[in-house]
Amino acid sequence: MINLMRNELIKILKKKSTYIILFITIGIIILFNFMFCYSSQSSSFGYTDEDVAEYEELLNDYDVNNPEENSIYIDIKSKADMMKLIVHYGVNSWQAYVISDISQFLEVMNEYEYSIDQTVSEKEYQEAKQNYSDFIQKLDSDDWQYFVTSELEEVNNQIALQENSNTTDDSYLNSLNVEKQILEWRLDKNISYASSFLNDCLHRYESNAEVIFNYEHSDEHDYSDTLNYYNCIEALNTCKYYIENEINFIRSNDNRSILLELLDNYELFILIFFVMIAGSIVSDEFNKGTIKLLLVRPYRRSKILLSKFLVCIISMLLFIAIVGVAQFIIGGFIQGFESTTVPAVVYNFNTQQIETMPIILYILITLLAKLPMYILLMTLAFACSTVLNHTAVSIVIPLLGYMGTSIINELALAFDIKAILYFVTPNWDFTQYLFGHIPNFEGLQPIFSIGICLIYFAIMLVTMFTVFQKRNIKNI
Amino acid sequence: MPKEILVCKNLHKQIGKKEILKDVSLTVCEGDILGFIGPNGAGKTTTIKLILGLQHISSGNVFINGYDIQKNFEKAIRNVGAIVENPDLYMYLSGYDNLKLIANLYKNVTKSRIDEVVKLVGLENRIHDKVSKYSLGMRQRLGVAQAILHKPNLLILDEPTNGLDPEGIKSMRELLSKLAREENMAILISSHNLSELESFCNKVSIIKNGIIVETSDLEKVKKEFSNHCYIFEVNNLKEAISYIGDDIAIPLTDSKIKVSVDKEHVPDLIKKLILRDIKLYSVVEDVSTLEDAFLRKTGGNIID
């Protein structure tokens, strides 16, 4: 049996197609890391110098002295000035985030300078100009704490106002409190408005907190709301953990985050690899006639098939290990290794607490949860290969099945088909149960899912072993 | 009485309603080389597949070294080496890797045994090349190598001379004779090409339409189908025929006559011709080839 398995492994390792897939996957890993390395600096202000120049050119199309075009001209001029300032400080700077307050002064100034109607008095102009230069001075002094403090003051005033009023708006008060918390964090943990991982965390914290509050204060919600609620709790708590522990990353999609999502990021390649192996391991031998070499040896047919099946599982695990190591090394060289020293952070719904664990352990846990799905898809490829004896079909069917999974699940959710629970696709992904999370479909239980997966697994196993045992070796 | 290695008893094979094999019985003893002869579609390969357990037996039994292939497959097949149809090998592996894969499946095959077998089939120079670069003849040799690697006592070869050049056929013949003689192997070898078998088989079985029509020693078959003909080479064809009598003499070429006559009467005929002053250059016996016997036996094989 061990000898049979060793032979199967040698055959796989000597096949060209194995290495073609491997090289393609490694190429994709390299591209993937480069992609995140150079395209992550996106901001809500997507301005560049060219955009500013284009806007200023637009000004030439309008005549300042024409009464009809005068107001449009002033409008565009104010906007162009704004953009110039944002580009000046950088689109990802903290200044860009707070600069919108300056636009009122800019508008007054431009109105005074260009308007034919003279709606702005000299006094108003001087005042605006003074405010403008004060503002610019603050921006230049890099004193973002000033803006935080003044915002905090404002929020505190609002809270006091709300608490003293008779008609308290709970939702508003809650959002104010969240806002206050965030501002305090900014001062406390030294997080400026400039775009950074922790700044993103603050924003995510805010939006998730709002969803959670709304959910907890409404009586009517369906299952998808609950699901969303759970996801928000998870996101909120992980964000909170990062903020409180001041764990900052250069960008949100670094080596660590790609590693944590390893199976999701490279799932298609892992799938293609093991489906290709399992879909060809039996049918290739039949089609090429080499199965006769194997069947005239002193081993029972069931042993031959079983050894092939086990080797498929082994090679799949090997491939996942290679992908993981490749991502760690390639990601490390392209994006740096420092992010991978931070452990994985998960929110456990059972204990309602944040837990940390080594990244490798986290990957292994998710792999274990994904394994039923992988093995079922692999068994499908293997069974097709054994029963149909057609390599191409055996590879395509499981891939189509995988791609159709989300469609089937979405349709079942949309039309509320309960029978889908007895189908394998909602059950086979056990990551939905991890750390006390609720499943994607209402009414699913881990035990039930295990049962369903086992039933499908057994049906395929019995079919393929029976067919293989009884098969006549036809003339080739 | 030599030991019986392979015994097939009343094999039947039915696919759908069609009976492919009817009551096929064979026995191969150690040291025997059995030529299993039949035209295309007669059931040679099917019989071999039943013997090797590659196809389900409808009824009947196959015993190899006393073990029933259906009940005790692992023990029965242990001492069998085989090539079925083409020598199908892993094309993407080298010849050596192919042999190594096979060697892994048996306990007693060492590295030196692989080298020994490679030398035996004469592939030393190319054994580390990929099989996809081999010619058909080289693949046949490698096929034989994988079949004899684990020192089986029964060798089953399905048309092993396919694709070999005359020299290759000769060396294959020598190899098989040597294996039968020295290692006392029992060999079952199927072919539709008889002339290449007659020189080294000691037994033949002829199959036609799924039925064994003849099983016996090669010499016996030859004798049975010998038709007592002699070929006379003369200078004057017409005159010679008239003296011999045209009821027994048939002209073959300008100078050769085929004469159906018993051995005892040949000297009389020679004397007769010489006395008539006809120049007689040669008289040879027209040896009945296995081919003729075969064609007569299998004439009218119907492929349906």
HADDOCK unambig.tbl for C-alpha pairs under 7 A between the chains (distance, minus, plus):
assign (segid A and resid 3 and name CA) (segid B and resid 104 and name CA) 5.96 0.50 0.50
assign (segid A and resid 3 and name CA) (segid B and resid 105 and name CA) 5.95 0.50 0.50
assign (segid A and resid 4 and name CA) (segid B and resid 105 and name CA) 6.73 0.50 0.50
assign (segid A and resid 7 and name CA) (segid B and resid 101 and name CA) 5.84 0.50 0.50
assign (segid A and resid 14 and name CA) (segid B and resid 93 and name CA) 6.96 0.50 0.50
assign (segid A and resid 15 and name CA) (segid B and resid 92 and name CA) 6.75 0.50 0.50
assign (segid A and resid 288 and name CA) (segid B and resid 88 and name CA) 6.92 0.50 0.50
assign (segid A and resid 289 and name CA) (segid B and resid 88 and name CA) 5.54 0.50 0.50
assign (segid A and resid 290 and name CA) (segid B and resid 88 and name CA) 5.19 0.50 0.50
assign (segid A and resid 290 and name CA) (segid B and resid 89 and name CA) 5.74 0.50 0.50
assign (segid A and resid 290 and name CA) (segid B and resid 90 and name CA) 6.77 0.50 0.50
assign (segid A and resid 296 and name CA) (segid B and resid 52 and name CA) 6.36 0.50 0.50
assign (segid A and resid 296 and name CA) (segid B and resid 77 and name CA) 6.49 0.50 0.50
assign (segid A and resid 297 and name CA) (segid B and resid 77 and name CA) 6.47 0.50 0.50
assign (segid A and resid 297 and name CA) (segid B and resid 78 and name CA) 6.65 0.50 0.50
assign (segid A and resid 298 and name CA) (segid B and resid 74 and name CA) 4.31 0.50 0.50
assign (segid A and resid 298 and name CA) (segid B and resid 75 and name CA) 6.74 0.50 0.50
assign (segid A and resid 298 and name CA) (segid B and resid 77 and name CA) 5.68 0.50 0.50
assign (segid A and resid 298 and name CA) (segid B and resid 78 and name CA) 5.12 0.50 0.50
assign (segid A and resid 299 and name CA) (segid B and resid 74 and name CA) 5.74 0.50 0.50
assign (segid A and resid 300 and name CA) (segid B and resid 74 and name CA) 6.65 0.50 0.50
assign (segid A and resid 472 and name CA) (segid B and resid 54 and name CA) 6.15 0.50 0.50
assign (segid A and resid 472 and name CA) (segid B and resid 55 and name CA) 4.48 0.50 0.50
assign (segid A and resid 472 and name CA) (segid B and resid 56 and name CA) 6.29 0.50 0.50
assign (segid A and resid 473 and name CA) (segid B and resid 54 and name CA) 5.51 0.50 0.50
assign (segid A and resid 473 and name CA) (segid B and resid 55 and name CA) 5.83 0.50 0.50
